[in-house]
Amino acid sequence: MTCPWCENPNVQESVKDCYWIMPDGKRAVQIKDVPAIACPSCGLFVTEATSQNIDDRLYWNDVTALGPAFTYEELLKAPRLKNWFLK
Ligand SMILES: [Zn+2]
C-alpha cells in the first residue's frame, strides 16, 4: 500500500480516534478505533472511503443508544433506522 497523498510506500494500517459532526450538524460524536493510514510524511489519516462510510452509517443507523462516544465497530453494528421511509 502507498500513501494516496504523497505516494510514500511506507504507510501502515492503523486506527484513529475521530470527532465527527452528526448529519444534522447539531452535535459531534467521538468515534474510536476508526481504520486509518499512518504515513511517515502525512501523519495519521482516515481514507475517503472510510470517511464516506462513517457519514452513511451516521445517517442511516440509529446511534442514539451509543451516546456521545463509541467505536467504529459499534457504529457498524448499530441498528438501521427502520421507520425512515414511513409516512
Ligand atoms: Zn503521505
PDB file of the backbone (N, CA, C, O) and the ligand in Angstrom, with CONECT records:
HET     ZN  A 101       1
ATOM      1  N   MET A   1       0.835  -1.196   0.000  1.00  0.00           N
ATOM      2  CA  MET A   1       0.000   0.000   0.000  1.00  0.00           C
ATOM      3  C   MET A   1       0.882   1.262   0.000  1.00  0.00           C
ATOM      4  O   MET A   1       1.914   1.312   0.668  1.00  0.00           O
ATOM      5  N   THR A   2       0.459   2.257  -0.748  1.00  0.00           N
ATOM      6  CA  THR A   2       1.181   3.533  -0.748  1.00  0.00           C
ATOM      7  C   THR A   2       0.241   4.642  -0.302  1.00  0.00           C
ATOM      8  O   THR A   2      -0.981   4.512  -0.373  1.00  0.00           O
ATOM      9  N   CYS A   3       0.830   5.722   0.154  1.00  0.00           N
ATOM     10  CA  CYS A   3       0.031   6.860   0.618  1.00  0.00           C
ATOM     11  C   CYS A   3      -0.690   7.502  -0.575  1.00  0.00           C
ATOM     12  O   CYS A   3      -0.054   7.806  -1.584  1.00  0.00           O
ATOM     13  N   PRO A   4      -2.014   7.713  -0.470  1.00  0.00           N
ATOM     14  CA  PRO A   4      -2.741   8.335  -1.588  1.00  0.00           C
ATOM     15  C   PRO A   4      -2.347   9.796  -1.809  1.00  0.00           C
ATOM     16  O   PRO A   4      -2.625  10.350  -2.872  1.00  0.00           O
ATOM     17  N   TRP A   5      -1.711  10.423  -0.831  1.00  0.00           N
ATOM     18  CA  TRP A   5      -1.354  11.845  -0.964  1.00  0.00           C
ATOM     19  C   TRP A   5       0.054  12.027  -1.502  1.00  0.00           C
ATOM     20  O   TRP A   5       0.265  12.755  -2.472  1.00  0.00           O
ATOM     21  N   CYS A   6       1.021  11.361  -0.869  1.00  0.00           N
ATOM     22  CA  CYS A   6       2.417  11.605  -1.251  1.00  0.00           C
ATOM     23  C   CYS A   6       3.074  10.361  -1.845  1.00  0.00           C
ATOM     24  O   CYS A   6       4.255  10.381  -2.194  1.00  0.00           O
ATOM     25  N   GLU A   7       2.299   9.279  -1.959  1.00  0.00           N
ATOM     26  CA  GLU A   7       2.781   8.029  -2.549  1.00  0.00           C
ATOM     27  C   GLU A   7       3.970   7.420  -1.817  1.00  0.00           C
ATOM     28  O   GLU A   7       4.744   6.658  -2.396  1.00  0.00           O
ATOM     29  N   ASN A   8       4.106   7.757  -0.560  1.00  0.00           N
ATOM     30  CA  ASN A   8       5.118   7.126   0.283  1.00  0.00           C
ATOM     31  C   ASN A   8       4.753   5.653   0.448  1.00  0.00           C
ATOM     32  O   ASN A   8       3.630   5.340   0.844  1.00  0.00           O
ATOM     33  N   PRO A   9       5.683   4.741   0.151  1.00  0.00           N
ATOM     34  CA  PRO A   9       5.355   3.306   0.235  1.00  0.00           C
ATOM     35  C   PRO A   9       5.388   2.758   1.661  1.00  0.00           C
ATOM     36  O   PRO A   9       5.023   1.604   1.883  1.00  0.00           O
ATOM     37  N   ASN A  10       5.813   3.557   2.616  1.00  0.00           N
ATOM     38  CA  ASN A  10       5.991   3.047   3.983  1.00  0.00           C
ATOM     39  C   ASN A  10       4.799   3.300   4.890  1.00  0.00           C
ATOM     40  O   ASN A  10       4.961   3.474   6.097  1.00  0.00           O
ATOM     41  N   VAL A  11       3.599   3.322   4.313  1.00  0.00           N
ATOM     42  CA  VAL A  11       2.428   3.549   5.157  1.00  0.00           C
ATOM     43  C   VAL A  11       2.028   2.257   5.862  1.00  0.00           C
ATOM     44  O   VAL A  11       2.309   1.155   5.392  1.00  0.00           O
ATOM     45  N   GLN A  12       1.374   2.425   6.988  1.00  0.00           N
ATOM     46  CA  GLN A  12       0.897   1.272   7.746  1.00  0.00           C
ATOM     47  C   GLN A  12      -0.561   1.467   8.118  1.00  0.00           C
ATOM     48  O   GLN A  12      -1.031   2.589   8.308  1.00  0.00           O
ATOM     49  N   GLU A  13      -1.268   0.344   8.219  1.00  0.00           N
ATOM     50  CA  GLU A  13      -2.648   0.425   8.676  1.00  0.00           C
ATOM     51  C   GLU A  13      -2.654   0.694  10.164  1.00  0.00           C
ATOM     52  O   GLU A  13      -1.863   0.123  10.915  1.00  0.00           O
ATOM     53  N   SER A  14      -3.548   1.566  10.582  1.00  0.00           N
ATOM     54  CA  SER A  14      -3.603   1.941  11.982  1.00  0.00           C
ATOM     55  C   SER A  14      -5.051   2.272  12.349  1.00  0.00           C
ATOM     56  O   SER A  14      -5.963   2.026  11.559  1.00  0.00           O
ATOM     57  N   VAL A  15      -5.257   2.817  13.519  1.00  0.00           N
ATOM     58  CA  VAL A  15      -6.586   3.289  13.913  1.00  0.00           C
ATOM     59  C   VAL A  15      -6.444   4.685  14.493  1.00  0.00           C
ATOM     60  O   VAL A  15      -5.372   5.089  14.943  1.00  0.00           O
ATOM     61  N   LYS A  16      -7.555   5.413  14.470  1.00  0.00           N
ATOM     62  CA  LYS A  16      -7.541   6.805  14.896  1.00  0.00           C
ATOM     63  C   LYS A  16      -8.838   7.094  15.638  1.00  0.00           C
ATOM     64  O   LYS A  16      -9.891   6.556  15.295  1.00  0.00           O
ATOM     65  N   ASP A  17      -8.759   7.945  16.656  1.00  0.00           N
ATOM     66  CA  ASP A  17      -9.969   8.423  17.328  1.00  0.00           C
ATOM     67  C   ASP A  17     -10.367   9.740  16.664  1.00  0.00           C
ATOM     68  O   ASP A  17      -9.556  10.659  16.555  1.00  0.00           O
ATOM     69  N   CYS A  18     -11.621   9.822  16.223  1.00  0.00           N
ATOM     70  CA  CYS A  18     -12.049  10.996  15.465  1.00  0.00           C
ATOM     71  C   CYS A  18     -13.259  11.659  16.120  1.00  0.00           C
ATOM     72  O   CYS A  18     -14.078  11.002  16.762  1.00  0.00           O
ATOM     73  N   TYR A  19     -13.347  12.978  15.940  1.00  0.00           N
ATOM     74  CA  TYR A  19     -14.593  13.666  16.259  1.00  0.00           C
ATOM     75  C   TYR A  19     -15.338  13.871  14.964  1.00  0.00           C
ATOM     76  O   TYR A  19     -14.764  14.298  13.963  1.00  0.00           O
ATOM     77  N   TRP A  20     -16.614  13.566  14.988  1.00  0.00           N
ATOM     78  CA  TRP A  20     -17.402  13.601  13.773  1.00  0.00           C
ATOM     79  C   TRP A  20     -18.665  14.426  13.999  1.00  0.00           C
ATOM     80  O   TRP A  20     -19.333  14.278  15.022  1.00  0.00           O
ATOM     81  N   ILE A  21     -18.983  15.277  13.064  1.00  0.00           N
ATOM     82  CA  ILE A  21     -20.226  16.048  13.165  1.00  0.00           C
ATOM     83  C   ILE A  21     -21.367  15.161  12.659  1.00  0.00           C
ATOM     84  O   ILE A  21     -21.281  14.569  11.583  1.00  0.00           O
ATOM     85  N   MET A  22     -22.427  15.084  13.448  1.00  0.00           N
ATOM     86  CA  MET A  22     -23.584  14.298  13.032  1.00  0.00           C
ATOM     87  C   MET A  22     -24.214  14.934  11.791  1.00  0.00           C
ATOM     88  O   MET A  22     -24.071  16.134  11.558  1.00  0.00           O
ATOM     89  N   PRO A  23     -24.927  14.101  10.985  1.00  0.00           N
ATOM     90  CA  PRO A  23     -25.519  14.625   9.743  1.00  0.00           C
ATOM     91  C   PRO A  23     -26.435  15.826   9.971  1.00  0.00           C
ATOM     92  O   PRO A  23     -26.565  16.678   9.092  1.00  0.00           O
ATOM     93  N   ASP A  24     -27.068  15.903  11.132  1.00  0.00           N
ATOM     94  CA  ASP A  24     -27.950  17.053  11.384  1.00  0.00           C
ATOM     95  C   ASP A  24     -27.156  18.308  11.773  1.00  0.00           C
ATOM     96  O   ASP A  24     -27.727  19.391  11.899  1.00  0.00           O
ATOM     97  N   GLY A  25     -25.851  18.157  11.961  1.00  0.00           N
ATOM     98  CA  GLY A  25     -24.990  19.298  12.253  1.00  0.00           C
ATOM     99  C   GLY A  25     -25.131  19.862  13.652  1.00  0.00           C
ATOM    100  O   GLY A  25     -24.504  20.869  13.979  1.00  0.00           O
ATOM    101  N   LYS A  26     -25.941  19.230  14.477  1.00  0.00           N
ATOM    102  CA  LYS A  26     -26.232  19.792  15.798  1.00  0.00           C
ATOM    103  C   LYS A  26     -25.288  19.312  16.881  1.00  0.00           C
ATOM    104  O   LYS A  26     -25.119  19.986  17.897  1.00  0.00           O
ATOM    105  N   ARG A  27     -24.672  18.162  16.682  1.00  0.00           N
ATOM    106  CA  ARG A  27     -23.762  17.679  17.707  1.00  0.00           C
ATOM    107  C   ARG A  27     -22.633  16.890  17.084  1.00  0.00           C
ATOM    108  O   ARG A  27     -22.695  16.471  15.928  1.00  0.00           O
ATOM    109  N   ALA A  28     -21.611  16.703  17.875  1.00  0.00           N
ATOM    110  CA  ALA A  28     -20.472  15.924  17.412  1.00  0.00           C
ATOM    111  C   ALA A  28     -20.365  14.673  18.276  1.00  0.00           C
ATOM    112  O   ALA A  28     -20.747  14.680  19.446  1.00  0.00           O
ATOM    113  N   VAL A  29     -19.852  13.620  17.700  1.00  0.00           N
ATOM    114  CA  VAL A  29     -19.631  12.392  18.444  1.00  0.00           C
ATOM    115  C   VAL A  29     -18.156  12.027  18.320  1.00  0.00           C
ATOM    116  O   VAL A  29     -17.466  12.447  17.392  1.00  0.00           O
ATOM    117  N   GLN A  30     -17.697  11.239  19.276  1.00  0.00           N
ATOM    118  CA  GLN A  30     -16.332  10.744  19.172  1.00  0.00           C
ATOM    119  C   GLN A  30     -16.403   9.295  18.706  1.00  0.00           C
ATOM    120  O   GLN A  30     -17.096   8.472  19.304  1.00  0.00           O
ATOM    121  N   ILE A  31     -15.693   8.999  17.652  1.00  0.00           N
ATOM    122  CA  ILE A  31     -15.646   7.626  17.140  1.00  0.00           C
ATOM    123  C   ILE A  31     -14.226   7.118  17.325  1.00  0.00           C
ATOM    124  O   ILE A  31     -13.269   7.688  16.800  1.00  0.00           O
ATOM    125  N   LYS A  32     -14.109   6.031  18.085  1.00  0.00           N
ATOM    126  CA  LYS A  32     -12.784   5.491  18.406  1.00  0.00           C
ATOM    127  C   LYS A  32     -12.428   4.329  17.495  1.00  0.00           C
ATOM    128  O   LYS A  32     -13.300   3.661  16.938  1.00  0.00           O
ATOM    129  N   ASP A  33     -11.150   4.105  17.358  1.00  0.00           N
ATOM    130  CA  ASP A  33     -10.629   2.964  16.593  1.00  0.00           C
ATOM    131  C   ASP A  33     -11.102   2.952  15.135  1.00  0.00           C
ATOM    132  O   ASP A  33     -11.399   1.894  14.581  1.00  0.00           O
ATOM    133  N   VAL A  34     -11.166   4.126  14.528  1.00  0.00           N
ATOM    134  CA  VAL A  34     -11.520   4.204  13.110  1.00  0.00           C
ATOM    135  C   VAL A  34     -10.315   3.731  12.293  1.00  0.00           C
ATOM    136  O   VAL A  34      -9.191   4.170  12.537  1.00  0.00           O
ATOM    137  N   PRO A  35     -10.545   2.830  11.314  1.00  0.00           N
ATOM    138  CA  PRO A  35      -9.423   2.387  10.481  1.00  0.00           C
ATOM    139  C   PRO A  35      -8.753   3.589   9.821  1.00  0.00           C
ATOM    140  O   PRO A  35      -9.419   4.432   9.220  1.00  0.00           O
ATOM    141  N   ALA A  36      -7.447   3.655   9.938  1.00  0.00           N
ATOM    142  CA  ALA A  36      -6.723   4.811   9.427  1.00  0.00           C
ATOM    143  C   ALA A  36      -5.423   4.351   8.792  1.00  0.00           C
ATOM    144  O   ALA A  36      -5.022   3.194   8.919  1.00  0.00           O
ATOM    145  N   ILE A  37      -4.778   5.278   8.110  1.00  0.00           N
ATOM    146  CA  ILE A  37      -3.496   5.004   7.475  1.00  0.00           C
ATOM    147  C   ILE A  37      -2.462   5.901   8.134  1.00  0.00           C
ATOM    148  O   ILE A  37      -2.676   7.101   8.302  1.00  0.00           O
ATOM    149  N   ALA A  38      -1.351   5.306   8.501  1.00  0.00           N
ATOM    150  CA  ALA A  38      -0.280   6.088   9.115  1.00  0.00           C
ATOM    151  C   ALA A  38       0.833   6.263   8.082  1.00  0.00           C
ATOM    152  O   ALA A  38       1.480   5.297   7.678  1.00  0.00           O
ATOM    153  N   CYS A  39       1.042   7.504   7.666  1.00  0.00           N
ATOM    154  CA  CYS A  39       2.088   7.817   6.690  1.00  0.00           C
ATOM    155  C   CYS A  39       3.196   8.591   7.390  1.00  0.00           C
ATOM    156  O   CYS A  39       2.913   9.529   8.135  1.00  0.00           O
ATOM    157  N   PRO A  40       4.452   8.218   7.164  1.00  0.00           N
ATOM    158  CA  PRO A  40       5.566   8.917   7.822  1.00  0.00           C
ATOM    159  C   PRO A  40       5.608  10.406   7.460  1.00  0.00           C
ATOM    160  O   PRO A  40       6.097  11.216   8.248  1.00  0.00           O
ATOM    161  N   SER A  41       5.104  10.771   6.286  1.00  0.00           N
ATOM    162  CA  SER A  41       5.137  12.172   5.858  1.00  0.00           C
ATOM    163  C   SER A  41       3.868  12.936   6.206  1.00  0.00           C
ATOM    164  O   SER A  41       3.921  14.081   6.654  1.00  0.00           O
ATOM    165  N   CYS A  42       2.721  12.287   5.994  1.00  0.00           N
ATOM    166  CA  CYS A  42       1.441  12.991   6.144  1.00  0.00           C
ATOM    167  C   CYS A  42       0.809  12.798   7.518  1.00  0.00           C
ATOM    168  O   CYS A  42      -0.112  13.527   7.886  1.00  0.00           O
ATOM    169  N   GLY A  43       1.297  11.824   8.276  1.00  0.00           N
ATOM    170  CA  GLY A  43       0.686  11.572   9.571  1.00  0.00           C
ATOM    171  C   GLY A  43      -0.431  10.551   9.468  1.00  0.00           C
ATOM    172  O   GLY A  43      -0.513   9.769   8.521  1.00  0.00           O
ATOM    173  N   LEU A  44      -1.298  10.589  10.490  1.00  0.00           N
ATOM    174  CA  LEU A  44      -2.360   9.598  10.602  1.00  0.00           C
ATOM    175  C   LEU A  44      -3.640  10.175  10.011  1.00  0.00           C
ATOM    176  O   LEU A  44      -4.080  11.252  10.413  1.00  0.00           O
ATOM    177  N   PHE A  45      -4.235   9.466   9.063  1.00  0.00           N
ATOM    178  CA  PHE A  45      -5.469   9.999   8.480  1.00  0.00           C
ATOM    179  C   PHE A  45      -6.417   8.883   8.094  1.00  0.00           C
ATOM    180  O   PHE A  45      -6.019   7.732   7.914  1.00  0.00           O
ATOM    181  N   VAL A  46      -7.688   9.255   7.970  1.00  0.00           N
ATOM    182  CA  VAL A  46      -8.749   8.326   7.591  1.00  0.00           C
ATOM    183  C   VAL A  46      -8.971   8.471   6.083  1.00  0.00           C
ATOM    184  O   VAL A  46      -9.018   9.588   5.567  1.00  0.00           O
ATOM    185  N   THR A  47      -9.105   7.363   5.387  1.00  0.00           N
ATOM    186  CA  THR A  47      -9.280   7.434   3.933  1.00  0.00           C
ATOM    187  C   THR A  47     -10.663   7.974   3.572  1.00  0.00           C
ATOM    188  O   THR A  47     -11.585   7.977   4.387  1.00  0.00           O
ATOM    189  N   GLU A  48     -10.772   8.420   2.351  1.00  0.00           N
ATOM    190  CA  GLU A  48     -12.028   8.966   1.826  1.00  0.00           C
ATOM    191  C   GLU A  48     -13.149   7.931   1.908  1.00  0.00           C
ATOM    192  O   GLU A  48     -14.279   8.263   2.265  1.00  0.00           O
ATOM    193  N   ALA A  49     -12.835   6.677   1.579  1.00  0.00           N
ATOM    194  CA  ALA A  49     -13.844   5.615   1.590  1.00  0.00           C
ATOM    195  C   ALA A  49     -14.372   5.360   3.007  1.00  0.00           C
ATOM    196  O   ALA A  49     -15.576   5.200   3.209  1.00  0.00           O
ATOM    197  N   THR A  50     -13.465   5.324   3.976  1.00  0.00           N
ATOM    198  CA  THR A  50     -13.881   5.117   5.367  1.00  0.00           C
ATOM    199  C   THR A  50     -14.696   6.299   5.858  1.00  0.00           C
ATOM    200  O   THR A  50     -15.702   6.132   6.548  1.00  0.00           O
ATOM    201  N   SER A  51     -14.254   7.489   5.498  1.00  0.00           N
ATOM    202  CA  SER A  51     -14.941   8.703   5.883  1.00  0.00           C
ATOM    203  C   SER A  51     -16.373   8.717   5.334  1.00  0.00           C
ATOM    204  O   SER A  51     -17.318   9.088   6.031  1.00  0.00           O
ATOM    205  N   GLN A  52     -16.506   8.309   4.082  1.00  0.00           N
ATOM    206  CA  GLN A  52     -17.823   8.245   3.437  1.00  0.00           C
ATOM    207  C   GLN A  52     -18.707   7.204   4.124  1.00  0.00           C
ATOM    208  O   GLN A  52     -19.904   7.412   4.321  1.00  0.00           O
ATOM    209  N   ASN A  53     -18.088   6.084   4.481  1.00  0.00           N
ATOM    210  CA  ASN A  53     -18.813   5.023   5.162  1.00  0.00           C
ATOM    211  C   ASN A  53     -19.354   5.511   6.509  1.00  0.00           C
ATOM    212  O   ASN A  53     -20.494   5.216   6.868  1.00  0.00           O
ATOM    213  N   ILE A  54     -18.534   6.255   7.249  1.00  0.00           N
ATOM    214  CA  ILE A  54     -18.969   6.789   8.542  1.00  0.00           C
ATOM    215  C   ILE A  54     -20.135   7.755   8.351  1.00  0.00           C
ATOM    216  O   ILE A  54     -21.114   7.700   9.096  1.00  0.00           O
ATOM    217  N   ASP A  55     -20.037   8.635   7.361  1.00  0.00           N
ATOM    218  CA  ASP A  55     -21.136   9.567   7.089  1.00  0.00           C
ATOM    219  C   ASP A  55     -22.427   8.808   6.800  1.00  0.00           C
ATOM    220  O   ASP A  55     -23.490   9.166   7.308  1.00  0.00           O
ATOM    221  N   ASP A  56     -22.331   7.759   5.981  1.00  0.00           N
ATOM    222  CA  ASP A  56     -23.508   6.963   5.632  1.00  0.00           C
ATOM    223  C   ASP A  56     -24.101   6.282   6.864  1.00  0.00           C
ATOM    224  O   ASP A  56     -25.313   6.295   7.081  1.00  0.00           O
ATOM    225  N   ARG A  57     -23.219   5.689   7.660  1.00  0.00           N
ATOM    226  CA  ARG A  57     -23.699   4.972   8.852  1.00  0.00           C
ATOM    227  C   ARG A  57     -24.353   5.916   9.846  1.00  0.00           C
ATOM    228  O   ARG A  57     -25.387   5.590  10.429  1.00  0.00           O
ATOM    229  N   LEU A  58     -23.757   7.077  10.040  1.00  0.00           N
ATOM    230  CA  LEU A  58     -24.332   8.035  10.984  1.00  0.00           C
ATOM    231  C   LEU A  58     -25.706   8.493  10.505  1.00  0.00           C
ATOM    232  O   LEU A  58     -26.591   8.810  11.300  1.00  0.00           O
ATOM    233  N   TYR A  59     -25.856   8.516   9.191  1.00  0.00           N
ATOM    234  CA  TYR A  59     -27.120   8.965   8.609  1.00  0.00           C
ATOM    235  C   TYR A  59     -28.185   7.890   8.712  1.00  0.00           C
ATOM    236  O   TYR A  59     -29.335   8.175   9.049  1.00  0.00           O
ATOM    237  N   TRP A  60     -27.804   6.661   8.423  1.00  0.00           N
ATOM    238  CA  TRP A  60     -28.785   5.571   8.306  1.00  0.00           C
ATOM    239  C   TRP A  60     -28.959   4.752   9.573  1.00  0.00           C
ATOM    240  O   TRP A  60     -30.008   4.139   9.768  1.00  0.00           O
ATOM    241  N   ASN A  61     -27.955   4.729  10.434  1.00  0.00           N
ATOM    242  CA  ASN A  61     -28.045   3.883  11.623  1.00  0.00           C
ATOM    243  C   ASN A  61     -28.485   4.689  12.840  1.00  0.00           C
ATOM    244  O   ASN A  61     -28.231   5.889  12.944  1.00  0.00           O
ATOM    245  N   ASP A  62     -29.147   3.997  13.748  1.00  0.00           N
ATOM    246  CA  ASP A  62     -29.590   4.642  14.978  1.00  0.00           C
ATOM    247  C   ASP A  62     -28.476   4.561  16.011  1.00  0.00           C
ATOM    248  O   ASP A  62     -28.264   3.514  16.622  1.00  0.00           O
ATOM    249  N   VAL A  63     -27.763   5.667  16.205  1.00  0.00           N
ATOM    250  CA  VAL A  63     -26.633   5.663  17.134  1.00  0.00           C
ATOM    251  C   VAL A  63     -26.979   6.357  18.452  1.00  0.00           C
ATOM    252  O   VAL A  63     -26.105   6.563  19.294  1.00  0.00           O
ATOM    253  N   THR A  64     -28.244   6.715  18.629  1.00  0.00           N
ATOM    254  CA  THR A  64     -28.617   7.443  19.840  1.00  0.00           C
ATOM    255  C   THR A  64     -28.327   6.638  21.102  1.00  0.00           C
ATOM    256  O   THR A  64     -27.965   7.206  22.133  1.00  0.00           O
ATOM    257  N   ALA A  65     -28.484   5.312  21.024  1.00  0.00           N
ATOM    258  CA  ALA A  65     -28.248   4.468  22.193  1.00  0.00           C
ATOM    259  C   ALA A  65     -26.764   4.367  22.546  1.00  0.00           C
ATOM    260  O   ALA A  65     -26.413   3.956  23.652  1.00  0.00           O
ATOM    261  N   LEU A  66     -25.909   4.737  21.620  1.00  0.00           N
ATOM    262  CA  LEU A  66     -24.468   4.597  21.846  1.00  0.00           C
ATOM    263  C   LEU A  66     -23.868   5.764  22.629  1.00  0.00           C
ATOM    264  O   LEU A  66     -22.750   5.666  23.133  1.00  0.00           O
ATOM    265  N   GLY A  67     -24.608   6.864  22.729  1.00  0.00           N
ATOM    266  CA  GLY A  67     -24.098   8.004  23.467  1.00  0.00           C
ATOM    267  C   GLY A  67     -23.129   8.828  22.645  1.00  0.00           C
ATOM    268  O   GLY A  67     -23.048   8.666  21.428  1.00  0.00           O
ATOM    269  N   PRO A  68     -22.380   9.726  23.312  1.00  0.00           N
ATOM    270  CA  PRO A  68     -21.521  10.672  22.590  1.00  0.00           C
ATOM    271  C   PRO A  68     -20.187  10.088  22.120  1.00  0.00           C
ATOM    272  O   PRO A  68     -19.460  10.726  21.360  1.00  0.00           O
ATOM    273  N   ALA A  69     -19.870   8.882  22.572  1.00  0.00           N
ATOM    274  CA  ALA A  69     -18.600   8.281  22.156  1.00  0.00           C
ATOM    275  C   ALA A  69     -18.782   6.784  21.958  1.00  0.00           C
ATOM    276  O   ALA A  69     -19.349   6.102  22.811  1.00  0.00           O
ATOM    277  N   PHE A  70     -18.304   6.281  20.841  1.00  0.00           N
ATOM    278  CA  PHE A  70     -18.411   4.853  20.566  1.00  0.00           C
ATOM    279  C   PHE A  70     -17.313   4.468  19.587  1.00  0.00           C
ATOM    280  O   PHE A  70     -16.628   5.323  19.025  1.00  0.00           O
ATOM    281  N   THR A  71     -17.161   3.158  19.395  1.00  0.00           N
ATOM    282  CA  THR A  71     -16.115   2.707  18.480  1.00  0.00           C
ATOM    283  C   THR A  71     -16.678   2.540  17.066  1.00  0.00           C
ATOM    284  O   THR A  71     -17.890   2.468  16.863  1.00  0.00           O
ATOM    285  N   TYR A  72     -15.775   2.482  16.111  1.00  0.00           N
ATOM    286  CA  TYR A  72     -16.166   2.269  14.708  1.00  0.00           C
ATOM    287  C   TYR A  72     -16.950   0.966  14.584  1.00  0.00           C
ATOM    288  O   TYR A  72     -17.937   0.884  13.853  1.00  0.00           O
ATOM    289  N   GLU A  73     -16.487  -0.053  15.316  1.00  0.00           N
ATOM    290  CA  GLU A  73     -17.152  -1.358  15.325  1.00  0.00           C
ATOM    291  C   GLU A  73     -18.607  -1.237  15.792  1.00  0.00           C
ATOM    292  O   GLU A  73     -19.515  -1.822  15.202  1.00  0.00           O
ATOM    293  N   GLU A  74     -18.802  -0.472  16.855  1.00  0.00           N
ATOM    294  CA  GLU A  74     -20.160  -0.284  17.374  1.00  0.00           C
ATOM    295  C   GLU A  74     -21.033   0.460  16.369  1.00  0.00           C
ATOM    296  O   GLU A  74     -22.228   0.191  16.249  1.00  0.00           O
ATOM    297  N   LEU A  75     -20.430   1.387  15.659  1.00  0.00           N
ATOM    298  CA  LEU A  75     -21.172   2.124  14.637  1.00  0.00           C
ATOM    299  C   LEU A  75     -21.657   1.174  13.542  1.00  0.00           C
ATOM    300  O   LEU A  75     -22.798   1.265  13.088  1.00  0.00           O
ATOM    301  N   LEU A  76     -20.779   0.264  13.125  1.00  0.00           N
ATOM    302  CA  LEU A  76     -21.149  -0.689  12.076  1.00  0.00           C
ATOM    303  C   LEU A  76     -22.260  -1.621  12.530  1.00  0.00           C
ATOM    304  O   LEU A  76     -23.054  -2.096  11.718  1.00  0.00           O
ATOM    305  N   LYS A  77     -22.313  -1.882  13.844  1.00  0.00           N
ATOM    306  CA  LYS A  77     -23.308  -2.809  14.378  1.00  0.00           C
ATOM    307  C   LYS A  77     -24.606  -2.126  14.785  1.00  0.00           C
ATOM    308  O   LYS A  77     -25.587  -2.796  15.106  1.00  0.00           O
ATOM    309  N   ALA A  78     -24.615  -0.808  14.773  1.00  0.00           N
ATOM    310  CA  ALA A  78     -25.809  -0.079  15.202  1.00  0.00           C
ATOM    311  C   ALA A  78     -26.978  -0.419  14.286  1.00  0.00           C
ATOM    312  O   ALA A  78     -26.795  -0.578  13.079  1.00  0.00           O
ATOM    313  N   PRO A  79     -28.185  -0.533  14.853  1.00  0.00           N
ATOM    314  CA  PRO A  79     -29.344  -0.891  14.032  1.00  0.00           C
ATOM    315  C   PRO A  79     -29.694   0.211  13.031  1.00  0.00           C
ATOM    316  O   PRO A  79     -29.511   1.397  13.301  1.00  0.00           O
ATOM    317  N   ARG A  80     -30.195  -0.203  11.885  1.00  0.00           N
ATOM    318  CA  ARG A  80     -30.634   0.760  10.886  1.00  0.00           C
ATOM    319  C   ARG A  80     -31.928   1.403  11.333  1.00  0.00           C
ATOM    320  O   ARG A  80     -32.758   0.762  11.978  1.00  0.00           O
ATOM    321  N   LEU A  81     -32.098   2.653  10.996  1.00  0.00           N
ATOM    322  CA  LEU A  81     -33.362   3.314  11.284  1.00  0.00           C
ATOM    323  C   LEU A  81     -34.414   2.711  10.377  1.00  0.00           C
ATOM    324  O   LEU A  81     -34.334   2.817   9.153  1.00  0.00           O
ATOM    325  N   LYS A  82     -35.410   2.070  10.995  1.00  0.00           N
ATOM    326  CA  LYS A  82     -36.367   1.332  10.188  1.00  0.00           C
ATOM    327  C   LYS A  82     -37.525   2.175   9.671  1.00  0.00           C
ATOM    328  O   LYS A  82     -38.087   1.900   8.611  1.00  0.00           O
ATOM    329  N   ASN A  83     -37.867   3.199  10.433  1.00  0.00           N
ATOM    330  CA  ASN A  83     -39.071   3.958  10.072  1.00  0.00           C
ATOM    331  C   ASN A  83     -38.754   5.166   9.197  1.00  0.00           C
ATOM    332  O   ASN A  83     -39.553   6.096   9.085  1.00  0.00           O
ATOM    333  N   TRP A  84     -37.559   5.134   8.572  1.00  0.00           N
ATOM    334  CA  TRP A  84     -37.118   6.291   7.802  1.00  0.00           C
ATOM    335  C   TRP A  84     -38.087   6.642   6.673  1.00  0.00           C
ATOM    336  O   TRP A  84     -38.327   7.819   6.403  1.00  0.00           O
ATOM    337  N   PHE A  85     -38.641   5.626   6.016  1.00  0.00           N
ATOM    338  CA  PHE A  85     -39.478   5.881   4.852  1.00  0.00           C
ATOM    339  C   PHE A  85     -40.964   5.884   5.179  1.00  0.00           C
ATOM    340  O   PHE A  85     -41.796   6.129   4.305  1.00  0.00           O
ATOM    341  N   LEU A  86     -41.302   5.610   6.444  1.00  0.00           N
ATOM    342  CA  LEU A  86     -42.701   5.588   6.820  1.00  0.00           C
ATOM    343  C   LEU A  86     -43.260   6.990   6.852  1.00  0.00           C
ATOM    344  O   LEU A  86     -42.582   7.935   7.256  1.00  0.00           O
ATOM    345  N   LYS A  87     -44.499   7.118   6.424  1.00  0.00           N
ATOM    346  CA  LYS A  87     -45.087   8.443   6.409  1.00  0.00           C
ATOM    347  C   LYS A  87     -46.308   8.490   7.317  1.00  0.00           C
ATOM    348  O   LYS A  87     -46.948   9.535   7.437  1.00  0.00           O
TER     349      LYS A  87
HETATM  350 ZN    ZN A 101       1.756  10.536   2.744  1.00  0.00          ZN2+
END
